[in-house]
Amino acid sequence: RWYPVTVSRGWFALLVAVVACGDDAPGEDRQGGATTFDDRTRTAFRHPAANLDEDQQFRWEAGRSPFDFVWEVPKLGPLFNNAACLGCHGGNGRGLSLISPEESQALVRVSLTEGTPGDPGGPVPVPGFGTQLQDHATVGFAEVRVTVRWIDSTVELGDGEVVEMREPRVDVLTPMGDTLPANTRYSYRQAPPLIGLGLLEAIREADLRALEDPDDADGDGISGRLNIVWDPVESASIVGRFGWKANTSRLPIQVAGAFVNDMGLTSYIFPETDGNRDVNDQQLDDTVFFTSTIAVPAAAPRDDDAWRGRELFRDFGCESCHVSAYVTGSHPIAELANQRIHPYTDLLLHDMGDRLTDARVDFLAEGVEWRTPALWGIGLTQVVLQAATFMHDGRARTLPEAILWHGGEAMAAREAFRTAARADRDALIAFLLTL
């Protein structure tokens, strides 16, 4: 079966999306186009793009080495969150919502409500702490101690079923027991999955801009917009695509930023003051190639319930933000170009409601605004890592919980799900589990 892309942002955006998809293209099961790999086991996110040649596969393995490597002193630190990329991205998927003195797979972003931005247009760093807290150290004390408390609540569905919900509260103290400045804003984050990142980078900017509707000109209640962020290599403000707030422009910046912020590892993009670097240039470039070409798994076969769930995904309004299909544009890695893909995202910022706000500005992103996450592979999240959870901070233990946390622009879709019959709710989840 084939379903047209439904984009409730006006006829122009709809036309762009439909033309980009084409009804003669491969089916939705090839979620990553020719890069798609057929594996729906616990190793589903651990494969190179299926269309890489032998030399590229060798480079992919070379890039996996620094990604999987457990870094040690003297290169690690002195302050860090985890000693390995894989330590937070289990199986190349989501990390755990976990912060402790023994191990952290999540982190806390911080900034002040006023002051001078660290990057043009960016968040205001907290003096002595920057914009990310490191809760581990190679020697002596870490800069902070972070504890997470979970606040429980319930949501009643239309048929009377009650769903248990939870949300995190972080408490941050210095080693001396002091708090950070009173106007500090905190954002608790867990690691996102890594599949298909190069394909997201290859989506044409024009296609994303066609989906923007910042003033909700068509009156459909959806007003997504791109984040515009500082790129330190280009020395310019450009479109953000990566991170929970779309606060990073390109994968080289994302990878180098994770090395330096999460592990204290410098590189040619973020060098030490004397120009030295912990990660050599080849290691960084190979790691960028690796993260750009992690394969997207094929979607699972759909039974009748899952096909009906696909229709409900459209009818409930989920596809207004989780746009199903694109054809990628050019990319430095030719194998990522001109691929018909099914990521289920528009990469735009959307107001998700006060219950999800972190009250923290990140370039153009307000506290209530979050980038639409890609849904491809979401049905394998807890296959790849059984204890993995959903949303930016891991608050949702199940897919129904994740849907029920939606608010703001997504409130209508959330209410359509909440008030639907049990059979329809189950059908929508059955569809998501095929992705």
N, C-alpha and C positions, 0 to 999 in steps of 0.2 A: 504494500500500500504506500501511497505518497500523500503527504500532507503539505499544503502550501504554507509558507511562512506567514504568520499573522503578526503584524506590527501596528499597534494602535497609536501611531504618531502622525497620522495624516497620509494622504495618498502617495505623496512623493517618497516618503520613507518606505511605504509598503512596496512601491514599484521597484525601488532599489533592491530591497531584500529578495523579492521574487525573481528579478532578473539575475541576481547573484547566485541564486540556488539552481534554477533551471530544472524542468521536470524530466529531462532526459539524463540527469546525472546519476551516479551510483546511489544506492539506498542509504538510509540513515545508519545502518549497521556499521558502515565504514566511517566511523566518527572522525578519524583523522585523515580521510582520503587515502592516498597511496602510502601514507606513513603508518596506517593502522596495523596493529599486531594482534593476532588471534590468540589471546590468553585471558581467561577469566578466573584464574586461580590466585593464590596469595602472591605470586610473582608477576601479576598483571602489569605493574608499573615499572618493571625492571628490565625493559627491553629497549633497544635502539629502534628508531624509525625503520619500518620494514623496507623502505626503498633506498637505504644507504648502501653504497658500494663497499667493497672489502676494505679499501683504505679508510673510508669514513668510519666504518665499524671499528677499525683499529684505533682511530682517533677518539671515538666515543669511549672505548675502554680506557684510553689514556686519561680522558677527562673524568671518568668515574673514580679513578684512583685518588686524586685530592679531595673529591667529594666524599668518598667513603672513609678516607684516612682519619684516624684519631690523632689530632695534632698534640704535640707536647712542648714543654719548655725546651729551648728558649723562644721558639716561634709563637706558641700559644700565649695569648693574654698580653699584658698581665691581668687584665679584666676580661671576662667572657661570660657567655650564657651556656654554651655547650662546646665540647672539644671536637665535634665532627658535624658536618652538614647532615649526614645520615642520622645522627643522633636526634635531630628534631623532625626529620622527614622520613619516618619509618617506612621502609619499602618504597621510597620516593613518593609516598602519599602524605596524608596529614600527620602532624605530630599529636601528641597527647596534651591535654590541658593540665599541665604539670609544672609546678615550680616548687623546688625544695632545696635545702642545702646539699643534698646528695646528688640530685639531678634536676635539670630544668629542660623541658621541651617547649616551653612557652616563654614569653618575655613581656616587658612593660615598656611602652613608648610614653614619653613625657614631653611636655612643653609648657611654657608660661602663657598666660592670657594676654600679656602685653610686653613689648620690648622690641629689640632688633632681631629680625629673623637670621638664622644661621645661613640659609641660602636665600637668594632673591625670591620673595613671595612665599617662603616656606615657614615652618613652625619656629617659634622662639625657643632656643635652647635654655635649659635650666642650668645656671652657673655651676660648674663643677661636675655636672652630670650629662650634659648634652641633651639629646632627644631620645636616647634609649638607655635603660638601666641594665647594668651588668651585675648579676647576683652571684658570680663566682670569681675567684681570683687564684692566680698561680702561687702567690706569696702573700701572707698576711690576710687582711680582711677584704671581702668584697665591698663594693661601694654601698650596697643596700642589702637589707633582708626583706624579702617579699613573702607574704602569706596570703592565701586565698581562702575566703569564706564563701559558702554557697547559700543563697537565699532561696527558699522553696516557695512555690506558689502553685496554683491549679488553674486550668482552663476547662470550662464545661462545653462540650460539643453539642450540636443541635439535637442529637438524640438522647442527651443526658449523660453520655459517657464522660468521665472526668480524666483529664490528662495531667500528670504530675510534671511540673516545670521547675527549672532552677536557673539562677543567674549568679555570676561571680561578683565578689567585692574584694578588691585588693587592698592590703595594708602594707605600707612601705615605710621602713625606718632605716636610718643610717646605723652603722655598727655601734655608735654611741647612744642610740636610742632616740635620735632627733628625727623630726619630720622634714620633708622638703618644703620650700616656700609655700605660703598659703595659696597663692594663685597658680599652683602647679596643677595641670590636668593630666590624668593617667588613662592609658588605653591598654587593656590586657589583650594579648594576641597569641594565638597558636599558629603553628606553621601550616601553610597551605599545601595542597598537592602540587606536583611538579610536571605532570604529563601535559604535553602539547603546548608548552610555553612558546616555542619558536613559531608555531602556527598562529598563536594569538598575536605575536609580534608582527606577523606577515599580513594580518588583516589590513586592508587599505584604510588609511585615515579618513578618506572621503566617505567610505561606507559607514564608519562610526559617526562622523559628523551628520550624515543624513538621518541618523536615528535620534540625534539630540532634539530636545524640545524644552529648553530651560524655563520658558514661561508658560508651558502647557497651552500652546496656542490652539491645539485641537480639542481641548477641554476634556480629555479622557482621564485626567487625574495622574498621568505619568509625565514627569518633567525631567528626564535624565539629562546629564551634561557631562562632558569630558573634564577630567582634572588636567590642569596645565602646570607642569612641574619643572624644576631646574635640572638641567642635564650638565654635570660638571665637565664632561668631555667636550660637548658641543658648545659649552658656555652660552647656553640659550635656554629659554623656557619653551618646552615642547609638550606634546600630549603624553600623559601618564597612562600606563596600561597595567602595571604590576603592583602587587601589594593590596591589602584589604581596602585601602583608600585610593588605589591607583596613584600612589605618590612616587612611583619610580617609572622612568621613561622607557629604558631599554634593558635587555637582559645583561649586557656587560656591566651596567651600573648596578642592577639588582644583585648579581653574583658578587661583584667586588664589595658592595655595601654589606652583604651578609658576612663575607669573610672578615671585614674590619669591625663591624658592629657586634656580631654574634660570637666571634672567636678572637678578636684582636689581631687579625692577620692583615698586614698591609700589602699593597699591590701597586702596580703602575698607575692605576686609577686613583687609589687613595694611599699614596706613599707616606713614609715617615718624613719628618721635617728635613732630614739630611738626604732624602731621596732613596734611601734603602727600602727594601721590601721583603716580606716573609714569603709570599707566594711569588715564584718567578713568573715571568711574562708568559712562557709557554704553558705553565700550569693553569694560569688564569684563563688564557684563550681556550685551552682544551676543556676546562670546566664549563665555560660559556657554551662551547659546542655541545658538550654533554647535556646540559640543561635545556638547550634549544631543541634537541632531537630525541628526547625521551618519548617513546611511542604512546599513542592513545590506543587503549584496547578496543576491540570490536564490541559493539553492543550485542547483548544477548538476544536470542530469538524471542519474539513476543507472542504470548498466547492471547486469547480473545480479551481477557481482562486488561492486559497491558496495552493492547491496541485501543481499547476504550479509554484507558488512562491517558493515552497520548492525545485523544480528542479532548478530554477534560482539562489537560494541561493547557490547551489552547482556549477552551471555553471559559475556564476559571480566570483567565487573564495572565497566567504565569509567563506565557510567551511574549508578553508585551515588553518584558525586561530580559528574560532568558531567551533571547533570539536564537533560533535553532540552527541557522545555516548561513555560511558565507562561502565565497571563493576567494582564496588568499591572493594577494598581489605579489610583487617582487620581494625577494629576500636574499641576503648574501649567501645563504645556503640554498642552492637552487632546488633541492628536493622538497623544500617547504613551500615553494611558490606554486601558484595556480592549482591549489588543492581545494576540492569541495569538502568542507569540514562542517561538523555539527557540535559546536562547543556549548550551546545554550547560554550565551551571555551577550550583552551589548557593550561590556567594558565601561559603562557609564556610571556616574555617581547618581544615587537615588536616595531620597529622604525615606528612611526606614522606620521613622517614628521615635518618639521620646524614650521608649523602653529599650531601644538599642543604642542610644546616644552615648558617646564617650566624652561629650562636651569639649572636644579638642579639635582645633582647626589644623588641617594638614594641606598646605597650599590652598586650592579652592574648596576643598572638602570641608564642610561644616561637621559638627559633632554627630548630627543625625544621618549624615550621608555616608554610604558605603558603595564600593564598586560591586556591580553584579558579578558574583563568582560563576565561573564555568561549571556546568553540571556534568560534563562528560566524565565517566568513570566513577560518578558518585555512588552507583549501585555496588561498587567493589570496595568502597571505603573500609568497611568492617570485615571484608574478606582479606584485604591486604594487611590490616592491623585491627584485630578484633576489638580492642578497647578504644578505638578512635571515635571521636565525636564531631559534631557539626557546628557551623557558624564560626565567626571570626575568633571567638574565645572558647569554643568547645562547650557552650552551655547546653546545646541540644544533643541528647543522647540517642535520639531516633530522628528519622526524617519527618514524621508527623510533628514532633516538637519543633523542628527547624521551621516548618511552614507556619506554625502557630506563633512564632516569634516575629513574623513579618508584620509590619505596621506602616504608617505613613502612606506612601504611594502604593504600597503592596497590600493595603488593608482590604480592598475589595476582593482581591484574589484569596487572601487569608480567610475572609469571612465566607467566601464561596466554598472553600474546603471545610471550614469549621461547621457549617450548617448543612453540608451535604449528607446524603445517606451513607451508612457504613460501607455499603458495597461500592459506592463511588469513591470514597476516600481510599479504600483498599485498592481500587483500580488505578488511581493516580500513583500511589506508592509502588504498585507493581510495575508501572511504566518507568518510574525513576530507577528502580532496581535493575532495569535492563540497560541503563546507560553505563 
